[in-house]
């Protein structure tokens, strides 16, 4: 165990000057003014590309569901490599793992996304953020808050 740790440190020190280190960040995401406090779960999804954005949990780079929340909920993503990401948040009121929508695709549960300030279908390009600092803080407001 100790030999492995020493080897890891030595390899890191050798390759760091050559530019082989990867900067990572923490991204604290919060949503406030939740109207149905404590009902279901609030799902935070971090996407590193457009595939599955904004609603497919299994295609998110990282996701986390918070089940203990009041009028606000927060989650911090850790060890996120610097780059471009988009974040979506929704309240899964029945905690079934799906973002509900009606027959025309309009969400039936509260939803929001990074950089989304008005109604309209979110897409990765519109919602993307650049992560290039060790610590980022993103506040999201539910656009549809039924």
PyMOL commands that set and color helices and strands:
alter all, ss='L'
color gray80, all
select helices_A, chain A and resi 2-16+57-59+124-127
alter helices_A, ss='H'
color red, helices_A
select strands_A, chain A and resi 24-31+41-47+62-66+73-81+83-92+111-113+128-131+135-140
alter strands_A, ss='S'
color yellow, strands_A
deselect
rebuild
show_as cartoon
